[in-house]
Amino acid sequence: MKEVLDTLRNICLRFLAGTQSITADVSIGDTEAYVVSSRRFLVGEEIVIRDSSQGELLTVTDVPESNKIEFEPAVIANWAVADGVVIEHAINQQYLRRVYVGEPDVIPDYPAIVITGNDRSSEWWTIKSTKERWNCTITILVQDDGTEQAYETLLHLTSKLEESLYSQFFPLIGKTKTVAVTADLSPGDTVVSVSDTSGFEPNNMIVLEDADYTEEHRIRRIIDATTFEMTRAVEHEFKVAMSAIVIKPSRWVLDSRPESTNYGHIHKGTLLKASQISWFCEEEKIRANPYPTPLQL
């Protein structure tokens, strides 16, 4: 269950918050910022530039480059790379403060998300494998200020999280091996250069990923100690400068989605509004054992 919950937290942070570190200092009066990747930001969206203690709410006016965001109004503070400054999505002049796995007794900041595991069930899938189903609850918490804005913020956050979960039908749960890509890939390429091919075999399913894109592939053959060929070509660019990697997952999900949503839940007293998303994922678990243990000897 822990790997499933960690995956859900990663989806919330990566797709709902859209956290991107700045790569160059932003000074008072600036209306642009450079980030690792600007792909998840759209013109007209609310964003926040912040460090661990404070932030400024802005609106995206243009995304002219893959690593550049333009916004208004001009910032009124200095923001330094050395301070761990990030840019994230905002909704109704608020931004996601925290994502918890497990339900803490005290939540100091809102909006917040709490992810809990409910149960696991199992049924036979084939003669030698079972289908495991993991059920989880994702609770979105918003401070209730007695106005419509709090409820609207809750609805917007819930909708965006549902979209994020639907976009990840086959979320990555568990990793057997991760290696760095050592040469840029262009659309149409099938040969991948990596730091080390040991541990990879023909027919292995892999995930190719950088700060911009993720694609699933299968290995056709191992060429040498640092190169392998895939069964189909990549569809996007994968750049070494964008920290491109190859992941060999330890688990493969058959299906996952937000199954239902409760918008009327009140959590931790009457000053909070909350929605609860019931989410599940299913995976195949091989049960065949080629070396069974003796039962009587």
C-alpha positions as CSV (number, residue, x, y, z in Angstrom):
1,M,0.0,0.0,0.0
2,K,2.8,2.4,0.8
3,E,4.0,2.5,-2.8
4,V,0.5,3.2,-4.0
5,L,0.0,6.1,-1.6
6,D,3.4,7.6,-2.5
7,T,2.4,7.4,-6.2
8,L,-0.8,9.3,-5.4
9,R,1.1,12.0,-3.5
10,N,3.5,12.4,-6.5
11,I,0.5,12.8,-8.9
12,C,-0.9,15.6,-6.6
13,L,2.4,17.4,-6.4
14,R,3.4,17.0,-10.1
15,F,0.0,17.6,-11.8
16,L,-2.2,19.5,-9.4
17,A,0.4,21.8,-7.9
18,G,2.6,21.7,-11.0
19,T,5.7,22.6,-8.9
20,Q,8.6,24.0,-10.9
21,S,11.8,25.3,-9.5
22,I,13.1,28.6,-10.9
23,T,16.4,28.4,-12.6
24,A,17.4,32.1,-12.5
25,D,16.8,34.7,-9.8
26,V,13.7,36.9,-10.2
27,S,14.1,40.5,-9.1
28,I,11.7,43.3,-8.0
29,G,9.9,44.6,-11.1
30,D,10.4,41.5,-13.2
31,T,7.5,40.1,-15.2
32,E,9.1,36.8,-16.3
33,A,10.7,33.8,-14.8
34,Y,12.8,30.9,-16.0
35,V,11.9,27.4,-14.8
36,V,12.9,23.8,-15.4
37,S,9.8,23.3,-17.6
38,S,6.9,25.6,-18.4
39,R,4.8,23.0,-20.2
40,R,2.1,22.6,-17.5
41,F,1.3,26.4,-17.4
42,L,-1.3,28.1,-19.6
43,V,-2.0,31.7,-20.5
44,G,-4.6,33.1,-18.1
45,E,-3.9,30.7,-15.3
46,E,-3.2,31.9,-11.7
47,I,0.2,31.0,-10.3
48,V,2.2,31.7,-7.2
49,I,5.9,32.3,-6.9
50,R,7.0,31.3,-3.4
51,D,9.6,30.1,-1.0
52,S,8.9,28.2,2.3
53,S,7.4,31.2,4.1
54,Q,5.8,33.6,1.7
55,G,4.6,34.0,-1.9
56,E,3.1,36.3,-4.5
57,L,0.0,35.6,-6.6
58,L,0.4,36.2,-10.4
59,T,-1.4,35.6,-13.7
60,V,0.3,33.9,-16.7
61,T,0.3,36.3,-19.7
62,D,2.5,34.2,-22.1
63,V,4.5,31.0,-22.2
64,P,7.0,31.9,-25.0
65,E,9.5,29.2,-24.4
66,S,9.7,25.7,-22.9
67,N,11.4,27.0,-19.8
68,K,10.0,30.6,-19.6
69,I,6.8,32.1,-18.1
70,E,5.7,35.7,-18.4
71,F,3.2,37.1,-15.9
72,E,1.5,40.1,-14.4
73,P,1.7,42.1,-12.2
74,A,5.5,42.6,-11.7
75,V,6.8,40.9,-8.6
76,I,7.3,43.1,-5.5
77,A,10.0,41.0,-3.9
78,N,13.3,39.4,-4.8
79,W,13.2,35.6,-5.4
80,A,16.5,33.6,-5.4
81,V,17.3,30.2,-6.7
82,A,19.4,29.5,-3.6
83,D,16.2,29.9,-1.4
84,G,14.4,27.0,-3.2
85,V,11.9,29.3,-4.8
86,V,9.2,27.5,-6.9
87,I,6.3,28.5,-9.2
88,E,3.0,26.6,-8.8
89,H,-0.6,26.6,-9.9
90,A,-3.1,28.7,-7.9
91,I,-6.9,28.6,-7.8
92,N,-9.1,31.5,-6.5
93,Q,-6.0,33.2,-5.1
94,Q,-5.0,30.2,-3.1
95,Y,-2.4,27.4,-3.7
96,L,-2.0,23.9,-2.5
97,R,-0.1,24.1,0.8
98,R,0.5,20.5,1.8
99,V,-0.1,16.9,0.8
100,Y,-0.2,14.3,3.5
101,V,0.0,10.5,3.4
102,G,-2.0,9.4,6.4
103,E,-4.2,11.6,8.5
104,P,-2.3,14.0,10.8
105,D,-3.8,15.3,14.0
106,V,-2.9,18.9,13.1
107,I,-2.9,20.5,9.7
108,P,-1.4,24.0,9.9
109,D,-2.1,25.3,6.4
110,Y,-4.9,25.1,3.9
111,P,-5.8,24.1,1.2
112,A,-4.4,20.7,1.9
113,I,-4.8,17.1,0.7
114,V,-4.9,14.0,2.8
115,I,-4.4,10.6,1.2
116,T,-5.3,7.4,3.1
117,G,-5.4,3.7,2.2
118,N,-8.7,2.0,2.7
119,D,-8.3,-1.7,1.8
120,R,-6.9,-4.3,-0.6
121,S,-8.9,-7.1,-2.2
122,S,-7.7,-10.0,-4.3
123,E,-9.3,-12.4,-6.9
124,W,-7.9,-15.0,-9.3
125,W,-7.1,-13.5,-12.7
126,T,-5.4,-16.4,-14.4
127,I,-4.3,-19.9,-13.3
128,K,-1.1,-18.5,-12.0
129,S,-1.9,-14.9,-11.1
130,T,-4.3,-12.7,-9.1
131,K,-5.8,-9.3,-9.6
132,E,-5.1,-7.0,-6.7
133,R,-7.3,-4.0,-6.1
134,W,-6.1,-1.1,-3.9
135,N,-8.8,1.3,-2.6
136,C,-7.8,4.8,-1.4
137,T,-9.5,8.0,-0.3
138,I,-8.2,11.5,-1.3
139,T,-9.6,14.3,0.9
140,I,-9.3,17.9,-0.2
141,L,-9.5,20.4,2.6
142,V,-10.3,24.1,2.2
143,Q,-10.7,26.7,5.0
144,D,-14.3,27.9,5.2
145,D,-14.5,31.7,5.4
146,G,-18.3,31.8,5.1
147,T,-18.3,33.0,1.5
148,E,-18.9,31.3,-1.9
149,Q,-15.2,31.5,-2.7
150,A,-14.3,28.7,-0.3
151,Y,-16.7,26.3,-1.9
152,E,-15.7,27.4,-5.4
153,T,-12.1,26.8,-4.5
154,L,-13.0,23.3,-3.3
155,L,-14.8,22.5,-6.5
156,H,-12.0,23.8,-8.7
157,L,-9.3,21.8,-6.8
158,T,-11.4,18.7,-6.9
159,S,-12.0,19.0,-10.6
160,K,-8.3,19.6,-11.3
161,L,-7.3,16.6,-9.2
162,E,-9.9,14.3,-10.9
163,E,-8.4,15.4,-14.3
164,S,-4.9,14.7,-13.0
165,L,-5.9,11.2,-11.8
166,Y,-7.7,10.4,-15.1
167,S,-4.6,11.5,-17.0
168,Q,-2.7,8.8,-15.1
169,F,-4.6,5.6,-16.0
170,F,-1.4,3.6,-15.6
171,P,0.5,5.3,-12.8
172,L,4.1,4.3,-12.0
173,I,4.1,2.2,-8.8
174,G,7.5,0.9,-7.8
175,K,10.9,0.9,-9.6
176,T,13.3,-1.9,-10.2
177,K,16.0,0.2,-11.9
178,T,16.5,3.8,-13.0
179,V,19.3,5.0,-15.3
180,A,20.2,8.3,-16.9
181,V,19.7,8.9,-20.7
182,T,23.1,10.0,-22.0
183,A,22.1,11.3,-25.5
184,D,19.1,13.4,-26.6
185,L,16.3,11.6,-28.3
186,S,14.2,13.1,-31.1
187,P,10.8,11.9,-32.4
188,G,11.3,8.8,-34.6
189,D,14.3,7.5,-32.6
190,T,14.3,3.9,-31.4
191,V,17.8,3.5,-30.1
192,V,18.5,4.8,-26.6
193,S,21.9,5.6,-25.0
194,V,22.0,5.2,-21.2
195,S,24.6,5.0,-18.5
196,D,24.2,1.3,-18.0
197,T,22.0,-1.4,-19.6
198,S,22.7,-4.1,-17.0
199,G,19.4,-5.3,-15.4
200,F,17.5,-4.7,-18.7
201,E,16.4,-7.5,-20.9
202,P,14.6,-7.9,-24.3
203,N,10.8,-7.5,-23.9
204,N,11.1,-5.5,-20.7
205,M,8.5,-2.8,-20.3
206,I,10.1,0.6,-19.5
207,V,9.1,4.2,-18.9
208,L,11.0,7.0,-20.7
209,E,10.7,10.3,-18.8
210,D,12.1,13.8,-18.5
211,A,10.7,17.1,-17.0
212,D,8.3,17.5,-19.9
213,Y,7.1,14.1,-21.1
214,T,6.5,10.5,-20.2
215,E,6.2,7.5,-22.6
216,E,5.9,3.8,-22.1
217,H,8.0,1.5,-24.3
218,R,9.2,-2.1,-24.7
219,I,12.9,-3.1,-25.3
220,R,13.5,-5.0,-28.5
221,R,17.2,-5.9,-27.9
222,I,20.2,-4.9,-25.9
223,I,22.9,-3.6,-28.3
224,D,25.8,-3.2,-25.8
225,A,26.6,-2.1,-22.3
226,T,25.2,1.4,-22.8
227,T,22.6,1.1,-25.7
228,F,19.4,-0.7,-26.4
229,E,16.7,-0.6,-29.1
230,M,13.0,-0.2,-28.4
231,T,10.1,-1.8,-30.4
232,R,8.7,1.6,-31.4
233,A,9.9,5.1,-31.9
234,V,9.6,7.9,-29.3
235,E,6.9,10.5,-30.0
236,H,8.5,13.5,-28.2
237,E,12.0,15.0,-27.5
238,F,13.8,13.7,-24.4
239,K,16.7,15.8,-23.5
240,V,19.7,15.1,-21.2
241,A,19.5,18.7,-20.1
242,M,15.9,18.0,-18.8
243,S,17.2,15.1,-16.7
244,A,15.8,12.3,-19.0
245,I,15.8,8.9,-17.5
246,V,14.7,5.3,-18.2
247,I,12.7,3.5,-15.5
248,K,12.1,-0.2,-15.2
249,P,9.0,-0.5,-13.1
250,S,8.5,-3.3,-10.6
251,R,4.7,-3.2,-10.9
252,W,2.3,-2.6,-13.7
253,V,-1.2,-1.2,-13.2
254,L,-4.1,-2.7,-15.2
255,D,-6.6,0.1,-14.4
256,S,-7.0,3.1,-12.1
257,R,-9.4,6.0,-11.8
258,P,-11.3,8.2,-9.4
259,E,-14.4,6.1,-9.0
260,S,-16.7,8.5,-7.1
261,T,-16.6,11.9,-5.4
262,N,-18.4,13.2,-2.3
263,Y,-18.6,17.0,-2.3
264,G,-20.5,17.5,1.0
265,H,-18.0,16.1,3.5
266,I,-17.1,18.3,6.5
267,H,-13.8,17.4,8.1
268,K,-12.2,18.3,11.5
269,G,-14.9,20.7,12.7
270,T,-17.2,23.2,11.0
271,L,-14.6,25.6,9.8
272,L,-13.5,23.4,7.0
273,K,-15.1,22.3,3.7
274,A,-13.9,19.1,2.1
275,S,-14.5,16.8,-0.8
276,Q,-13.5,13.1,-0.8
277,I,-12.4,11.2,-4.0
278,S,-12.6,7.4,-3.9
279,W,-9.8,6.1,-6.1
280,F,-8.7,2.6,-7.0
281,C,-6.0,0.8,-8.9
282,E,-5.8,-2.8,-10.0
283,E,-2.7,-4.8,-10.9
284,E,-1.8,-8.4,-11.7
285,K,0.3,-10.3,-9.2
286,I,2.1,-13.5,-10.3
287,R,1.5,-16.3,-7.9
288,A,3.4,-19.1,-9.6
289,N,6.3,-20.5,-7.6
290,P,8.8,-22.6,-9.6
291,Y,10.4,-23.9,-6.4
292,P,7.6,-24.7,-3.9
293,T,8.5,-25.4,-0.3
294,P,8.0,-29.0,0.8
295,L,4.9,-29.4,3.0
296,Q,6.0,-32.4,5.1
297,L,9.8,-32.7,4.9
